[in-house]
Amino acid sequence: MNEKNNSQLKAVYSGHGSVDLIANEVNKGNTLKQLLNQREIKPEQFLAFGDSNNDLEMLELAGYSYSMANASEQVNQVAKYQAPSNDENGVISTINALFDKLG
């Protein structure tokens, strides 16, 4: 049987055994793109961290995209950089390291 999927929703793995059901055009990337435009911030100035597939569009948008060490394989493929895991306070330690580089 050949059926078309005309669903307006998609299921996206969001970590911890959970699945998000979201509208096809609603995602973190689209929402943040609107916010960045309102604030006149370029995507290449944007820093983002992700670990699950509900972060993919956001990481594709960000100029500085980090996958967490415990991220899904798809997230690792999309992100430009890797941060330590969530269990190692990866977000804050990466931000601190970036501030240290700025001096």
Secondary structure, 3 states (H helix, E strand, C coil): CCCCCCCCEEEEEEECCEEEEEECCCCHHHHHHHHHHHHCCCHHHCEEEECCHHHHHHHHHCCEEEEECCCCHHHHHHCCEEECCHHHCHHHHHHHHHHHHHC
